[in-house]
Amino acid sequence: MVPSLKNLVIIGILSFLFFACRKGHAGIAQRSYYMGFQNSAPRLDFNLYIQSLNLWSQRADAAMISTEVPWDSLFNGESAENYVAANYKGLTDYYRSKNFKLWVYIDPENGLNRTSDAVELAALGKSIAQPDAQQIYRRFALVMDSMLMPDHFGLALETNLIRDAAPDSIYQGIKQAANAAATDIRNVDKKVKMSISVQVEYAWGKLGGSTYLGVSQDFSDFPFIEELGLSSYPYFAFSSPQDIPSDYYSKLPENKNLPVFVSEGGWTSQPITGFSGQPINSSPQTQQDYIRRQGQLLNQAKAIGAFQLVFTDIDISSLPASVPPSIKYFAYLGLADTNLIPRPALATWDSLYKIPLRSGN
């Protein structure tokens, strides 16, 4: 993505989303959703970021910028305008030159540990529960919208998971800050579509051994929602992509007739050990099966977007010590490996991308 290098990796912990086929009026197969990536690379190497960008931008019609707030820079006096200009504006101009639709997501919490504040914020002895942190978040979100002019803007990530995992003070701080930021943005931008994202496995009760929970509280707590982002890593909950229910995405809007899109997620291409120490078996072929299944889920939900946040795997051995160890759970989500060699899943992505986008999207 070519923002600051430290954000590039932490951002790159997640994601996925893509495909959906449907028939147009003339009987021609069409997809309802844009497809894209967040720019990433296996290592903190500018040349690799450019190589990755050149590869994935050939097979995309949208782009995602998903980032935590640069707390240390902004608390240390750098203006949000200067930070956005230095880290995002040039890349966004490139996306516009490609006629990509742009999604921007701002994470006010800790993307790799939903039990706590962002690492940089906590290191400053601060919390999103505090008014000064909320003001910095709001200003950053407003500047990101005003300078980058995205088509879609997300103001908080995985809110249902945060509500359960983090102290209530953090959740209430996010709730207050996100709603205030939505008002700030709407006062100056009448067009951008605003959202939050929810964690799909948690909403289905798959992470805590419960029954279906839904996301009705999220709709209540964030009334500005015009569309719903979905974060899904189903390899933590299902042994096979074929086991994922066909209404896995379509059920979550709860009859509100809101568009949905997968804002992050994927399926590991390699065996890993899960959060609770359980082995998770997988392979490149299983990852490819997931992409096929993902297409069916997106089609069922009439999704509007599908993003793979990491185009490549992550070379964990190259990461600085400041990156939380939990990134290992997401190291093999790439459609290419750490040497930019395509995995079988990329061919399936490409076959879906070749399906014409439905006119009017």
MILUM-525616 format. One line per field, with one value per residue (C-alpha): residue number from 1; residue in three letters; x, y, z. Coordinates in Angstrom, 3 decimals. Layout:
<rs>
num (NUM; ...)
residu (ala; ...)
east (X; ...)
north (Y; ...)
up (Z; ...)
</rs>
This chain:
<rs>
num (1; 2; 3; 4; 5; 6; 7; 8; 9; 10; 11; 12; 13; 14; 15; 16; 17; 18; 19; 20; 21; 22; 23; 24; 25; 26; 27; 28; 29; 30; 31; 32; 33; 34; 35; 36; 37; 38; 39; 40; 41; 42; 43; 44; 45; 46; 47; 48; 49; 50; 51; 52; 53; 54; 55; 56; 57; 58; 59; 60; 61; 62; 63; 64; 65; 66; 67; 68; 69; 70; 71; 72; 73; 74; 75; 76; 77; 78; 79; 80; 81; 82; 83; 84; 85; 86; 87; 88; 89; 90; 91; 92; 93; 94; 95; 96; 97; 98; 99; 100; 101; 102; 103; 104; 105; 106; 107; 108; 109; 110; 111; 112; 113; 114; 115; 116; 117; 118; 119; 120; 121; 122; 123; 124; 125; 126; 127; 128; 129; 130; 131; 132; 133; 134; 135; 136; 137; 138; 139; 140; 141; 142; 143; 144; 145; 146; 147; 148; 149; 150; 151; 152; 153; 154; 155; 156; 157; 158; 159; 160; 161; 162; 163; 164; 165; 166; 167; 168; 169; 170; 171; 172; 173; 174; 175; 176; 177; 178; 179; 180; 181; 182; 183; 184; 185; 186; 187; 188; 189; 190; 191; 192; 193; 194; 195; 196; 197; 198; 199; 200; 201; 202; 203; 204; 205; 206; 207; 208; 209; 210; 211; 212; 213; 214; 215; 216; 217; 218; 219; 220; 221; 222; 223; 224; 225; 226; 227; 228; 229; 230; 231; 232; 233; 234; 235; 236; 237; 238; 239; 240; 241; 242; 243; 244; 245; 246; 247; 248; 249; 250; 251; 252; 253; 254; 255; 256; 257; 258; 259; 260; 261; 262; 263; 264; 265; 266; 267; 268; 269; 270; 271; 272; 273; 274; 275; 276; 277; 278; 279; 280; 281; 282; 283; 284; 285; 286; 287; 288; 289; 290; 291; 292; 293; 294; 295; 296; 297; 298; 299; 300; 301; 302; 303; 304; 305; 306; 307; 308; 309; 310; 311; 312; 313; 314; 315; 316; 317; 318; 319; 320; 321; 322; 323; 324; 325; 326; 327; 328; 329; 330; 331; 332; 333; 334; 335; 336; 337; 338; 339; 340; 341; 342; 343; 344; 345; 346; 347; 348; 349; 350; 351; 352; 353; 354; 355; 356; 357; 358; 359; 360; 361)
residu (met; val; pro; ser; leu; lys; asn; leu; val; ile; ile; gly; ile; leu; ser; phe; leu; phe; phe; ala; cys; arg; lys; gly; his; ala; gly; ile; ala; gln; arg; ser; tyr; tyr; met; gly; phe; gln; asn; ser; ala; pro; arg; leu; asp; phe; asn; leu; tyr; ile; gln; ser; leu; asn; leu; trp; ser; gln; arg; ala; asp; ala; ala; met; ile; ser; thr; glu; val; pro; trp; asp; ser; leu; phe; asn; gly; glu; ser; ala; glu; asn; tyr; val; ala; ala; asn; tyr; lys; gly; leu; thr; asp; tyr; tyr; arg; ser; lys; asn; phe; lys; leu; trp; val; tyr; ile; asp; pro; glu; asn; gly; leu; asn; arg; thr; ser; asp; ala; val; glu; leu; ala; ala; leu; gly; lys; ser; ile; ala; gln; pro; asp; ala; gln; gln; ile; tyr; arg; arg; phe; ala; leu; val; met; asp; ser; met; leu; met; pro; asp; his; phe; gly; leu; ala; leu; glu; thr; asn; leu; ile; arg; asp; ala; ala; pro; asp; ser; ile; tyr; gln; gly; ile; lys; gln; ala; ala; asn; ala; ala; ala; thr; asp; ile; arg; asn; val; asp; lys; lys; val; lys; met; ser; ile; ser; val; gln; val; glu; tyr; ala; trp; gly; lys; leu; gly; gly; ser; thr; tyr; leu; gly; val; ser; gln; asp; phe; ser; asp; phe; pro; phe; ile; glu; glu; leu; gly; leu; ser; ser; tyr; pro; tyr; phe; ala; phe; ser; ser; pro; gln; asp; ile; pro; ser; asp; tyr; tyr; ser; lys; leu; pro; glu; asn; lys; asn; leu; pro; val; phe; val; ser; glu; gly; gly; trp; thr; ser; gln; pro; ile; thr; gly; phe; ser; gly; gln; pro; ile; asn; ser; ser; pro; gln; thr; gln; gln; asp; tyr; ile; arg; arg; gln; gly; gln; leu; leu; asn; gln; ala; lys; ala; ile; gly; ala; phe; gln; leu; val; phe; thr; asp; ile; asp; ile; ser; ser; leu; pro; ala; ser; val; pro; pro; ser; ile; lys; tyr; phe; ala; tyr; leu; gly; leu; ala; asp; thr; asn; leu; ile; pro; arg; pro; ala; leu; ala; thr; trp; asp; ser; leu; tyr; lys; ile; pro; leu; arg; ser; gly; asn)
east (0.000; 2.988; 1.925; 4.545; 6.429; 5.456; 1.781; 2.234; 2.985; 0.589; -2.142; -1.278; -2.516; -5.693; -7.960; -9.639; -12.832; -13.827; -16.036; -19.652; -21.283; -24.738; -26.654; -27.251; -30.326; -28.718; -27.756; -24.094; -22.340; -21.607; -20.261; -21.865; -18.697; -15.511; -12.301; -9.097; -6.262; -4.456; -0.901; 1.447; 4.700; 6.358; 9.084; 9.715; 11.272; 10.100; 11.007; 8.925; 5.964; 6.243; 6.571; 3.564; 1.570; 2.375; 1.229; -2.044; -3.202; -3.515; -6.276; -8.306; -10.887; -10.810; -8.297; -8.380; -6.476; -6.972; -4.846; -4.598; -4.282; -0.603; -0.845; 2.811; 3.224; 0.064; 0.592; 4.146; 2.870; 2.798; -0.305; -2.800; -2.590; 1.172; 0.935; -1.776; 0.035; 3.291; 1.862; -1.332; -1.934; 0.472; -0.791; -4.382; -3.585; -2.235; -5.455; -7.485; -5.393; -6.490; -10.150; -10.243; -13.027; -11.437; -12.316; -10.656; -10.891; -9.583; -9.006; -9.151; -8.122; -5.513; -5.813; -3.824; -5.178; -8.821; -8.482; -6.535; -5.861; -3.539; 0.084; 1.319; -1.516; -0.957; 2.777; 1.931; -0.110; -3.274; -6.562; -9.300; -11.515; -9.876; -11.110; -7.709; -7.233; -10.760; -10.083; -6.932; -8.805; -11.640; -9.256; -7.316; -10.505; -11.801; -8.513; -8.314; -11.771; -11.179; -7.783; -8.304; -12.005; -12.768; -15.973; -16.436; -15.259; -15.097; -14.782; -14.176; -13.221; -14.647; -16.794; -18.694; -15.439; -14.110; -17.335; -16.754; -12.954; -11.908; -12.701; -16.007; -14.216; -12.411; -15.575; -17.494; -14.629; -14.725; -18.497; -18.379; -15.466; -16.792; -20.227; -18.698; -16.360; -19.298; -20.993; -17.771; -17.422; -21.061; -20.986; -18.462; -18.973; -22.499; -21.502; -19.152; -20.763; -19.937; -19.678; -18.021; -16.968; -18.045; -16.236; -18.230; -17.046; -17.840; -21.276; -22.033; -20.875; -17.943; -15.184; -16.756; -18.692; -22.061; -25.034; -25.616; -25.247; -25.898; -24.883; -28.021; -26.134; -23.660; -26.458; -27.853; -24.527; -23.399; -26.559; -24.598; -24.039; -25.020; -23.247; -21.622; -18.015; -17.345; -14.143; -13.896; -11.149; -13.173; -10.174; -10.371; -13.913; -14.298; -12.134; -13.144; -14.376; -17.316; -18.544; -19.241; -23.030; -24.364; -25.921; -22.726; -22.670; -26.228; -27.720; -25.771; -27.569; -30.627; -33.209; -31.975; -31.415; -27.906; -25.024; -22.242; -18.623; -15.763; -13.312; -10.707; -10.171; -8.948; -7.829; -4.317; -2.469; -0.263; -0.901; -0.708; -1.428; -4.581; -5.226; -6.030; -3.195; -5.298; -3.738; -5.265; -4.595; -4.566; -2.811; -2.585; -5.376; -7.610; -7.014; -8.038; -11.192; -11.947; -11.788; -14.288; -16.547; -16.074; -17.438; -20.612; -21.012; -20.543; -23.015; -25.582; -25.135; -25.069; -21.895; -20.507; -16.821; -14.205; -10.737; -7.608; -5.626; -2.393; -1.464; 1.594; 2.447; 4.304; 7.942; 7.704; 11.462; 11.978; 9.567; 10.733; 10.293; 7.546; 5.113; 2.928; 3.587; -0.072; 0.708; 1.838; -1.812; -2.181; 1.179; -0.008; -3.081; -1.344; -2.259; 1.490; 4.273; 7.097; 8.993; 5.951; 5.392; 1.647; -0.265; -3.049; -5.621; -4.456; -5.608; -9.082; -9.055; -8.104; -10.942; -13.410; -11.904; -12.422; -16.175; -17.560; -18.561; -22.278; -22.973; -24.055; -21.804)
north (0.000; 2.221; 4.042; 4.090; 0.800; 0.008; 0.279; -1.725; -4.929; -4.579; -3.666; -6.638; -9.055; -9.672; -10.076; -11.334; -11.150; -11.657; -13.299; -13.805; -14.816; -13.930; -13.753; -10.433; -9.592; -11.009; -14.260; -13.218; -14.182; -11.103; -10.385; -7.947; -7.145; -5.196; -7.134; -5.790; -5.789; -3.629; -3.153; -5.347; -7.228; -10.167; -7.968; -4.302; -3.593; -0.725; -2.520; -5.519; -3.251; -1.915; -5.421; -6.566; -3.520; -4.156; -7.769; -7.348; -4.186; -6.197; -8.271; -5.712; -2.988; -1.713; -1.044; -1.029; 1.146; -0.339; 1.172; 1.835; 5.453; 6.611; 7.466; 8.166; 10.511; 12.471; 12.706; 13.874; 16.830; 15.745; 17.063; 14.605; 16.451; 15.947; 12.309; 11.495; 13.371; 11.530; 8.047; 7.699; 10.470; 9.269; 5.720; 6.909; 8.981; 5.804; 3.959; 6.763; 6.559; 2.915; 3.889; 1.763; 2.150; 3.023; 1.710; 3.295; 1.717; 3.315; 0.995; 2.837; -0.299; -3.091; -5.044; -8.020; -8.115; -7.161; -7.231; -3.979; -0.525; -0.081; -0.837; 2.684; 4.282; 2.108; 2.825; 6.494; 5.720; 6.596; 4.898; 5.461; 5.862; 9.264; 12.475; 13.524; 10.178; 10.363; 13.839; 12.646; 9.691; 11.940; 14.408; 11.643; 10.063; 13.407; 14.219; 10.752; 11.274; 14.874; 14.261; 10.801; 11.109; 7.372; 5.843; 3.848; 4.655; 2.353; 3.866; 0.805; -2.835; -6.031; -4.125; -7.200; -8.928; -5.832; -5.546; -9.005; -9.128; -5.639; -3.703; -1.879; 1.467; 0.749; -0.320; 2.706; 4.949; 3.451; 3.770; 7.424; 8.313; 6.494; 8.061; 11.513; 10.930; 9.843; 13.160; 15.071; 13.368; 13.653; 17.395; 17.849; 14.768; 13.859; 11.035; 8.599; 5.372; 4.748; 1.486; -0.560; -4.187; -7.177; -10.458; -13.171; -16.220; -14.483; -13.426; -17.074; -18.185; -20.125; -18.555; -19.091; -22.294; -20.539; -20.401; -17.757; -14.293; -11.957; -8.307; -6.432; -4.644; -3.275; -1.792; -0.208; 1.147; 2.525; 3.930; 5.594; 2.189; 2.308; -0.930; -3.691; -4.866; -8.530; -9.873; -13.648; -16.187; -19.409; -21.747; -21.098; -22.494; -25.023; -27.927; -27.506; -24.582; -26.737; -26.761; -22.998; -22.371; -20.900; -17.962; -17.240; -13.648; -13.071; -13.695; -10.952; -7.828; -9.122; -8.089; -4.502; -4.597; -3.180; -3.984; -6.185; -6.691; -8.794; -6.273; -8.790; -12.496; -15.588; -19.165; -20.235; -22.150; -23.933; -25.911; -23.730; -23.951; -22.050; -19.602; -22.320; -24.589; -26.757; -27.850; -26.362; -28.468; -26.815; -26.757; -24.566; -26.653; -26.090; -22.362; -22.584; -24.471; -21.639; -19.050; -21.078; -21.333; -17.643; -16.879; -18.789; -16.981; -13.587; -14.439; -15.540; -12.239; -10.101; -8.589; -5.315; -5.921; -8.571; -7.703; -9.703; -7.417; -9.311; -10.248; -12.176; -14.284; -12.539; -13.383; -13.533; -13.906; -10.438; -8.575; -6.186; -7.302; -4.713; -6.696; -8.842; -12.592; -13.230; -12.238; -15.850; -16.884; -14.816; -15.393; -17.690; -15.923; -14.598; -15.570; -15.512; -16.725; -14.673; -14.840; -13.548; -16.971; -17.496; -20.062; -22.103; -19.793; -16.912; -18.695; -19.022; -15.351; -14.497; -16.602; -14.720; -11.355; -12.113; -12.308; -8.915; -6.542; -5.854; -2.541; 0.228; -0.863)
up (0.000; 0.314; 3.455; 6.217; 6.313; 9.895; 9.010; 5.827; 7.656; 10.567; 8.153; 6.089; 8.777; 7.305; 4.717; 1.701; -0.233; -3.669; -6.216; -7.088; -10.308; -11.445; -14.705; -16.418; -18.455; -21.587; -19.871; -19.632; -16.402; -14.302; -10.853; -8.449; -6.551; -7.110; -6.525; -5.096; -2.620; -0.153; -1.294; 0.706; 0.365; 2.127; 3.620; 4.414; 1.059; -1.144; -4.361; -3.284; -2.609; -6.156; -7.621; -5.642; -6.726; -10.371; -10.066; -8.208; -9.941; -13.158; -11.577; -9.641; -10.139; -6.548; -3.787; -0.001; 2.450; 5.920; 8.653; 12.335; 13.391; 13.353; 17.021; 17.740; 14.766; 15.490; 19.256; 18.553; 16.579; 12.931; 11.233; 9.844; 6.524; 6.246; 7.265; 4.733; 1.975; 2.657; 3.134; 1.095; -1.432; -4.119; -3.931; -4.076; -7.166; -8.770; -7.893; -9.451; -12.626; -12.832; -12.262; -9.116; -6.587; -3.242; 0.216; 3.283; 6.738; 9.935; 12.895; 16.240; 18.166; 18.003; 14.765; 16.056; 19.588; 20.054; 23.850; 23.995; 22.645; 19.672; 20.551; 19.756; 21.707; 24.779; 24.629; 25.001; 28.108; 26.246; 25.383; 22.824; 25.874; 26.452; 24.787; 23.370; 21.614; 20.247; 18.866; 17.100; 15.629; 14.435; 12.841; 11.108; 9.757; 8.478; 6.746; 5.178; 3.702; 2.597; 0.972; -0.501; -1.400; -1.114; -2.408; 0.818; 4.362; 7.380; 10.852; 13.047; 12.476; 14.014; 16.479; 17.674; 18.613; 20.383; 22.378; 23.821; 24.040; 25.158; 28.334; 28.043; 28.298; 25.034; 23.262; 24.507; 23.398; 19.913; 19.785; 20.789; 18.512; 15.443; 15.679; 16.120; 13.168; 11.021; 11.776; 11.032; 7.665; 6.675; 7.352; 4.537; 2.356; 1.319; -1.039; 0.687; 1.947; 5.618; 7.520; 10.221; 9.914; 11.981; 12.602; 10.849; 12.807; 16.073; 14.818; 14.037; 17.506; 16.066; 18.165; 21.567; 21.096; 21.232; 18.920; 16.265; 17.812; 14.910; 14.749; 15.791; 18.584; 16.051; 13.961; 17.130; 18.357; 14.977; 13.349; 10.529; 8.874; 5.193; 4.238; 6.236; 6.101; 6.841; 8.381; 7.976; 8.679; 8.567; 8.802; 12.550; 12.600; 9.773; 8.655; 5.011; 2.898; 1.816; 5.429; 5.424; 5.337; 2.107; 4.009; 5.925; 4.640; 3.506; 6.961; 8.731; 7.411; 9.313; 6.710; 6.660; 2.899; 3.253; 0.898; 2.273; 1.285; 2.613; 4.011; 5.179; 5.580; 3.785; 4.277; 5.214; 2.511; 5.054; 8.257; 11.366; 15.082; 16.027; 18.870; 21.387; 20.295; 18.015; 14.725; 11.589; 8.533; 5.145; 1.785; -1.324; -2.842; 0.195; -0.111; -3.752; -2.735; -0.332; -3.076; -5.084; -2.026; -1.334; -4.762; -3.946; -0.625; -2.226; -4.941; -2.352; -0.497; -3.673; -2.241; -3.587; -2.884; -2.178; -0.900; -0.224; 2.046; 1.520; -2.021; -0.789; 2.224; 5.060; 5.756; 9.536; 9.990; 8.493; 10.752; 13.486; 17.085; 17.563; 15.382; 17.680; 17.436; 16.607; 13.039; 12.552; 12.329; 9.154; 7.480; 4.666; 3.324; 0.223; -3.312; -3.956; -1.682; -0.173; -3.464; -5.387; -6.940; -7.519; -5.502; -7.181; -5.576; -7.767; -10.915; -9.388; -8.412; -11.986; -13.415; -11.225; -12.092; -15.785; -15.211; -16.298; -13.541; -13.626; -15.332; -13.009; -10.117)
</rs>
